[in-house]
């Protein structure tokens, strides 16, 4: 659509374009990403559908693999990285859905690991990850309170460059079109159009169990604010460590109401951190629980109506939080 001069934010035109590839497409999987992501999408429109899909998954998957390798080698983990990639259940879910999760996890994982090693590169990657801003809600608290202002400023510069390119390439109107379409995103989430069983946030879990919408939102807001407060406490007057990166990435899926099971590829980084730094107490049991939960959470939620993933993620965040008084990277 972009190469042909169309707009993915034109809902009717977008639906017709998708039906050319999938005539029996159920529902309407809208394009809700902000216009800055169009800059990354445009080159793939130069190819036919399936070559573009293969290229997208191969490139984003390679970026995710590289980020996993960065963590494993940087933390001295001896286990083969390819085994983590092949065995982690959300990887398969991401591939079968053709989603953006590999890319956002790669950008966030690499950027947070490089904060104290290569701060300008960390900021550059972080700015590129803003096409899924809901996963960065906890990052400003950790960066600013640990004194990593340069990383934050570089992220703003990186994001601004993408915004400028998108505006020049697709016109200022694209932002108005996107904003108008975002109202459908809220409606889709609240009405369960995406499927609460596929989502893994506290909000979705409560809605799956039949809780009132206001209660679900209230609990989600309370959890998000609590996570922000805990991250702030962990960061206040402290230098940035790999532990901070693991903590923030573990909390990211809990802090937003809109997160699906394929987005859980991001949890590989805190799991690698725990494995590399040595398990303490019952941390290994929690790691195994989280790993298994990513495999069975969707069928359990869809068939039984029980959301187990928010609890598993909360436990992972908690075991990392408990390490705040220890030497985080020992």
C-alpha positions as CSV (number, residue, x, y, z in Angstrom):
1,X,0.0,0.0,0.0
2,X,2.8,2.4,0.8
3,X,4.7,1.8,-2.4
4,X,1.5,2.3,-4.3
5,X,0.8,5.5,-2.5
6,X,-2.0,4.2,-0.3
7,X,-2.4,4.5,3.5
8,X,-2.7,1.5,5.9
9,X,-4.7,3.8,8.2
10,X,-7.5,3.8,5.6
11,X,-9.4,1.0,7.3
12,X,-11.6,0.1,4.3
13,X,-8.7,0.2,1.8
14,X,-6.5,-1.8,4.1
15,X,-9.1,-4.5,4.5
16,X,-9.5,-4.8,0.8
17,X,-5.8,-5.0,0.3
18,X,-5.4,-7.8,2.8
19,X,-8.3,-9.8,1.3
20,X,-6.4,-9.9,-1.9
21,X,-4.0,-12.3,-0.1
22,X,-6.5,-13.8,2.3
23,X,-10.1,-13.7,0.9
24,X,-11.6,-15.4,4.0
25,X,-9.9,-13.2,6.5
26,X,-11.9,-13.3,9.7
27,X,-12.4,-9.9,11.5
28,X,-10.2,-7.0,10.9
29,X,-6.5,-7.1,12.1
30,X,-6.0,-3.3,11.9
31,X,-2.6,-1.6,11.5
32,X,-2.2,0.4,14.7
33,X,1.5,1.0,14.6
34,X,2.5,4.7,14.7
35,X,3.7,6.3,11.4
36,X,7.4,6.1,12.3
37,X,7.2,2.3,11.8
38,X,6.1,2.9,8.2
39,X,9.7,3.8,7.5
40,X,10.8,0.3,8.5
41,X,7.9,-1.4,6.6
42,X,8.2,0.4,3.3
43,X,11.2,-1.5,1.8
44,X,9.4,-4.8,2.2
45,X,6.6,-3.5,-0.1
46,X,9.1,-3.7,-3.0
47,X,8.8,-7.5,-2.9
48,X,6.0,-10.0,-3.4
49,X,4.1,-11.0,-0.3
50,X,5.7,-14.3,0.7
51,X,9.3,-13.2,-0.1
52,X,8.7,-10.1,1.9
53,X,7.3,-12.2,4.8
54,X,10.3,-14.5,4.8
55,X,12.7,-11.6,4.6
56,X,10.9,-9.9,7.5
57,X,11.0,-12.9,9.7
58,X,14.6,-13.8,8.8
59,X,16.0,-10.3,9.4
60,X,14.0,-9.6,12.6
61,X,14.7,-13.2,13.8
62,X,18.4,-12.7,13.2
63,X,18.4,-9.4,15.1
64,X,16.7,-11.2,18.1
65,X,19.2,-14.0,17.9
66,X,22.0,-11.5,17.9
67,X,20.6,-9.8,21.0
68,X,20.3,-13.1,22.8
69,X,23.9,-13.9,21.9
70,X,24.9,-10.4,23.2
71,X,23.4,-11.2,26.6
72,X,24.7,-14.8,26.8
73,X,28.3,-13.9,25.9
74,X,28.3,-10.7,27.9
75,X,27.2,-12.6,31.0
76,X,29.4,-15.6,30.4
77,X,26.6,-18.1,29.9
78,X,28.0,-21.3,28.4
79,X,24.8,-22.7,27.0
80,X,24.4,-22.6,23.2
81,X,22.4,-19.5,22.2
82,X,20.7,-21.4,19.3
83,X,19.2,-23.8,21.9
84,X,17.5,-20.8,23.7
85,X,16.2,-19.5,20.4
86,X,14.9,-22.9,19.2
87,X,13.4,-24.1,22.5
88,X,11.7,-20.9,23.8
89,X,8.0,-21.3,23.0
90,X,7.2,-17.6,22.2
91,X,9.7,-17.9,19.3
92,X,7.5,-20.3,17.5
93,X,4.4,-18.2,18.2
94,X,6.1,-15.1,16.8
95,X,7.1,-17.0,13.6
96,X,3.7,-18.4,13.0
97,X,2.1,-15.0,13.5
98,X,4.6,-13.1,11.4
99,X,4.7,-10.5,14.1
100,X,7.0,-7.6,15.1
101,X,8.0,-9.1,18.4
102,X,11.4,-10.3,17.3
103,X,12.4,-6.8,16.3
104,X,11.1,-4.9,19.4
105,X,12.6,-7.5,21.7
106,X,15.9,-7.3,19.9
107,X,16.0,-3.5,20.1
108,X,15.0,-3.3,23.7
109,X,17.2,-6.2,24.8
110,X,20.3,-4.9,23.1
111,X,19.8,-1.3,24.0
112,X,19.4,-2.0,27.8
113,X,22.3,-4.4,27.8
114,X,24.5,-1.7,26.2
115,X,23.5,1.2,28.5
116,X,26.8,1.2,30.4
117,X,28.9,-0.3,27.6
118,X,28.0,1.8,24.6
119,X,25.4,4.5,25.8
120,X,25.0,6.3,22.4
121,X,24.3,3.0,20.5
122,X,22.0,2.0,23.4
123,X,20.0,5.2,22.9
124,X,19.9,4.8,19.1
125,X,18.4,1.3,19.4
126,X,16.0,2.4,22.1
127,X,14.7,5.2,19.9
128,X,14.1,2.7,17.1
129,X,12.0,0.6,19.4
130,X,9.4,3.3,20.0
131,X,7.1,1.9,17.4
132,X,5.8,-0.3,20.2
133,X,5.9,2.4,23.0
134,X,3.8,0.4,25.5
135,X,6.9,-1.8,26.2
136,X,9.0,1.1,27.3
137,X,6.8,2.4,30.2
138,X,9.3,1.5,32.9
139,X,12.5,2.4,31.0
140,X,12.5,6.2,31.7
141,X,12.4,5.6,35.5
142,X,15.4,3.3,35.3
143,X,17.5,5.4,32.9
144,X,16.9,8.8,34.5
145,X,17.3,7.7,38.1
146,X,20.6,5.9,37.4
147,X,21.9,9.0,35.7
148,X,21.9,7.7,32.1
149,X,20.5,10.9,30.6
150,X,22.7,10.6,27.5
151,X,21.0,7.3,26.6
152,X,17.6,9.0,26.9
153,X,18.6,12.0,24.9
154,X,20.0,9.8,22.1
155,X,16.7,7.8,22.1
156,X,14.8,11.0,21.6
157,X,17.1,12.0,18.7
158,X,16.7,8.6,17.1
159,X,12.9,8.6,17.4
160,X,12.8,12.2,16.1
161,X,14.7,11.2,13.0
162,X,12.2,8.4,12.3
163,X,9.3,10.8,12.9
164,X,10.9,13.3,10.5
165,X,11.5,10.8,7.8
166,X,7.9,9.4,8.1
167,X,6.4,12.9,7.9
168,X,8.5,13.8,4.8
169,X,7.9,10.5,3.1
170,X,4.2,10.1,3.8
171,X,3.0,13.6,4.6
172,X,1.8,15.3,7.8
173,X,-1.7,13.9,7.3
174,X,-0.5,10.4,8.1
175,X,-0.3,11.4,11.8
176,X,-3.9,12.6,11.9
177,X,-5.0,9.4,10.1
178,X,-3.1,7.3,12.6
179,X,-4.5,9.1,15.6
180,X,-8.1,8.7,14.3
181,X,-7.5,4.9,14.0
182,X,-6.1,4.5,17.5
183,X,-9.6,4.8,18.9
184,X,-10.4,1.4,17.3
185,X,-7.4,-0.1,19.1
186,X,-8.9,0.8,22.5
187,X,-12.3,-0.5,21.4
188,X,-10.8,-3.8,20.1
189,X,-9.0,-4.3,23.4
190,X,-12.0,-3.5,25.6
191,X,-14.4,-5.6,23.5
192,X,-12.1,-8.6,23.3
193,X,-11.7,-8.5,19.6
194,X,-8.1,-9.6,19.9
195,X,-9.0,-12.4,22.2
196,X,-8.3,-12.1,25.9
197,X,-7.0,-15.7,25.9
198,X,-4.2,-14.6,23.6
199,X,-3.3,-11.6,25.7
200,X,-1.2,-11.9,28.9
201,X,-1.7,-8.6,30.7
202,X,-3.5,-8.3,34.1
203,X,-6.2,-6.3,32.4
204,X,-6.8,-9.1,29.9
205,X,-6.7,-11.8,32.6
206,X,-9.4,-10.1,34.6
207,X,-11.6,-9.5,31.5
208,X,-11.2,-13.1,30.6
209,X,-12.6,-14.1,34.0
210,X,-15.6,-11.8,33.6
211,X,-14.5,-8.8,35.8
212,X,-16.1,-5.4,35.1
213,X,-14.1,-3.3,32.7
214,X,-13.5,-0.5,35.2
215,X,-12.1,-3.0,37.7
216,X,-9.8,-4.5,35.2
217,X,-8.5,-1.1,34.2
218,X,-8.1,-0.1,37.8
219,X,-6.1,-3.2,38.7
220,X,-3.9,-2.7,35.6
221,X,-3.2,0.9,36.5
222,X,-2.4,0.0,40.1
223,X,0.0,-2.8,38.9
224,X,1.7,-0.5,36.4
225,X,2.2,2.3,39.0
226,X,3.5,-0.3,41.5
227,X,6.0,-1.6,38.9
228,X,7.2,1.9,38.1
229,X,7.6,2.6,41.9
230,X,9.6,-0.6,42.4
231,X,11.9,0.2,39.4
232,X,12.4,3.7,40.7
233,X,13.3,2.4,44.1
234,X,15.8,0.0,42.5
235,X,17.4,2.7,40.4
236,X,17.5,5.6,42.9
237,X,21.2,6.7,43.4
238,X,22.5,3.5,41.9
239,X,24.7,2.9,38.8
240,X,23.1,1.0,35.9
241,X,23.8,-2.8,35.9
242,X,22.7,-5.7,33.9
243,X,20.3,-6.5,36.7
244,X,18.4,-3.3,36.0
245,X,18.1,-4.4,32.3
246,X,16.7,-7.7,33.3
247,X,14.3,-6.2,35.9
248,X,12.9,-3.7,33.4
249,X,12.4,-6.3,30.7
250,X,10.7,-8.7,33.1
251,X,8.3,-6.0,34.1
252,X,7.5,-4.7,30.6
253,X,4.7,-7.2,29.8
254,X,3.0,-6.5,33.1
255,X,3.1,-2.7,32.8
256,X,0.9,-2.5,29.7
257,X,-2.7,-3.7,29.2
258,X,-2.0,-4.5,25.5
259,X,0.4,-7.4,25.2
260,X,0.0,-10.8,23.5
261,X,1.7,-14.1,24.1
262,X,4.1,-13.7,21.1
263,X,5.5,-10.6,22.8
264,X,6.9,-12.8,25.5
265,X,10.0,-13.4,23.5
266,X,11.2,-10.4,25.6
267,X,11.3,-12.6,28.7
268,X,14.3,-14.6,27.3
269,X,16.6,-11.9,28.5
270,X,15.8,-11.9,32.2
271,X,15.7,-15.7,32.0
272,X,19.2,-15.7,30.6
273,X,20.3,-13.3,33.3
274,X,19.2,-15.6,36.0
275,X,20.8,-18.7,34.4
276,X,24.1,-16.8,33.8
277,X,24.4,-15.3,37.3
278,X,23.4,-18.5,39.2
279,X,20.1,-19.4,40.6
280,X,19.4,-18.7,44.3
281,X,16.7,-20.2,46.5
282,X,13.7,-21.0,44.3
283,X,14.7,-18.9,41.3
284,X,15.3,-22.0,39.1
285,X,11.8,-23.2,39.8
286,X,10.3,-19.9,38.8
287,X,12.4,-19.8,35.6
288,X,11.1,-23.3,34.7
289,X,7.5,-22.2,35.5
290,X,7.8,-19.1,33.3
291,X,9.3,-21.2,30.5
292,X,6.5,-23.7,30.6
293,X,3.8,-21.1,31.1
294,X,4.7,-19.4,27.8
295,X,3.9,-22.7,26.1
296,X,0.6,-23.6,27.9
297,X,-0.8,-20.2,28.8
298,X,-2.9,-19.7,25.6
299,X,-4.6,-23.1,25.6
300,X,-5.4,-22.9,29.3
301,X,-6.8,-19.4,28.9
302,X,-8.8,-20.3,25.8
303,X,-10.2,-23.6,27.0
304,X,-10.5,-23.2,30.8
305,X,-10.6,-19.4,31.1
306,X,-7.8,-19.2,33.6
307,X,-5.0,-16.6,32.9
308,X,-1.8,-18.0,34.3
309,X,0.7,-15.9,32.5
310,X,0.3,-12.6,34.4
311,X,1.1,-14.5,37.6
312,X,4.1,-16.2,36.1
313,X,5.5,-12.9,34.9
314,X,4.9,-11.3,38.3
315,X,6.9,-14.1,39.9
316,X,9.8,-13.6,37.5
317,X,9.8,-9.9,38.3
318,X,9.7,-10.6,42.0
319,X,12.7,-13.0,42.0
320,X,14.7,-10.3,40.2
321,X,13.5,-7.6,42.6
322,X,14.6,-9.7,45.6
323,X,18.2,-9.4,44.3
324,X,18.3,-5.6,44.8
325,X,20.3,-5.9,48.0
326,X,22.9,-8.2,46.6
327,X,25.6,-7.6,44.1
328,X,23.4,-7.6,41.0
329,X,25.9,-8.8,38.4
330,X,27.8,-11.3,40.6
